[in-house]
């Protein structure tokens, strides 16, 4: 006959182990049904395209549909709040983007705290931008642009895809680091901003490379520099802004988050599957065709990137005085 105290301790240990065993079991069987992947932008935009490519990979790899659910509005805040309040069971994902990191300081009050309420899963890509001008602007290099802008303060219009957008923040960072006086002209999306840049209504823009590359190749726009720390394969002859403005770097990032409290086993499995996709030559090539670079890493790596960029863009928001649209 077992000693009562020993029996009690054995039962207590078994009971304590049950939650861990249950979590592991859920992770092993996940996903057992379709997964919803919420994107805070309309279909066809960069974050949506990248999410759909990765969603297709995961669907084929894991045998369950990864369904993209576009919920645009309020610079992705609507989508983020939906995920914050979703069950933490691995069946609701958030397409994390640079807007989430800017919004932390752009908006005075949000109904959630992004770093507290969203658990990082994986980064997917880093999106380079290009500093470009209408050919009517008589400059061919970044130093020439800085000199021209300082000689004509408040006379050059800088287009962006909207207040707080990565195309806006890249330009504000440039202004902050060079002291030039550019007039920010926000548009409701990068497409109409690009149209006016082509037409000469605005003179400069920091745009996603994929959106502008054909106009640059045709000579309709003049690329002065890319915003990444290193030169880009898509525009190999174009220097970086940092070659002339030391320390400058501005990239947009896409990744995946889930509601805080999601089992670490599910987070780790999803991270491993996404990293496998980023290593796949076919998927990696499709991302490269979009002008973006695969960015694999652990959940902790993505968490550090989120924290660092939130702090960085917070300083730029404060400098610029940007307000939500």
FENKA-V346077 format. One record per pair of residues at least 12 apart in sequence whose ideal C-beta (glycine too) atoms are under 6 Angstrom apart, sorted by sequence separation. I is the first residue (numbers start at 1). GAP is how many residues later the second one is. If there is no record, write none. Layout:
I;GAP  I;GAP
//
This chain:
39;12  223;12  226;12  55;13  158;13  229;13  37;14  100;14  225;14  226;14  227;14  223;15  225;15  52;16  225;16  278;16  51;17  185;17  37;18  278;18  229;20  190;21  213;21  275;21  198;22  76;23  163;23  167;23  227;23  228;23  75;24  158;24  162;24  209;25  156;26  157;26  158;26  159;26  160;26  43;27  154;27  42;28  75;28  84;28  153;28  157;28  161;28  271;28  37;29  39;29  161;29  34;30  42;30  81;30  31;31  34;31  35;31  36;31  37;31  38;31  39;31  41;31  81;31  149;31  146;32  161;32  267;32  31;33  34;33  36;33  38;33  84;33  146;34  159;34  171;35  40;36  170;36  159;38  40;39  167;39  167;40  38;41  129;41  159;43  38;44  51;44  38;45  157;45  157;46  158;46  159;46  156;47  255;47  47;48  47;50  35;56  36;56  37;56  38;56  39;56  170;57  234;57  106;58  30;60  102;62  134;63  136;64  134;66  137;66  102;67  178;67  98;68  177;68  134;69  54;70  133;70  133;71  177;71  132;73  50;74  50;75  131;75  129;77  173;77  129;79  130;79  145;79  132;80  170;80  210;80  127;81  128;81  210;81  130;82  142;82  209;82  142;83  166;86  135;87  75;89  132;89  133;89  132;91  130;93  131;93  131;94  130;96  128;98  129;98  128;100  143;101  142;102  128;104  126;125  127;125  126;127  125;129  124;130  124;131  123;132  122;133  122;134  121;135  121;136  120;137  121;137  118;139  119;139  119;141  117;143  119;143  173;143  176;143  169;144  172;144  121;146  169;147  172;148  121;149  122;149  121;150  122;152  98;154  98;155  97;157  164;158  96;159  163;159  96;161  125;162  163;162  93;163  94;163  162;163  93;165  127;165  125;167  126;167  125;169  126;169  125;170  88;171  90;172  123;172  86;173  88;173  88;174  123;174  83;176  90;176  121;178  120;179  123;179  122;180  120;182  120;183  120;186  50;204  104;206  47;207  101;208  101;209  105;209  102;211  106;211  61;212  101;212  105;212  58;215  106;216  107;217  106;218  57;220  54;223  57;226  53;233  27;236  30;236  27;238  27;239  23;240  24;241  23;242  27;242
//
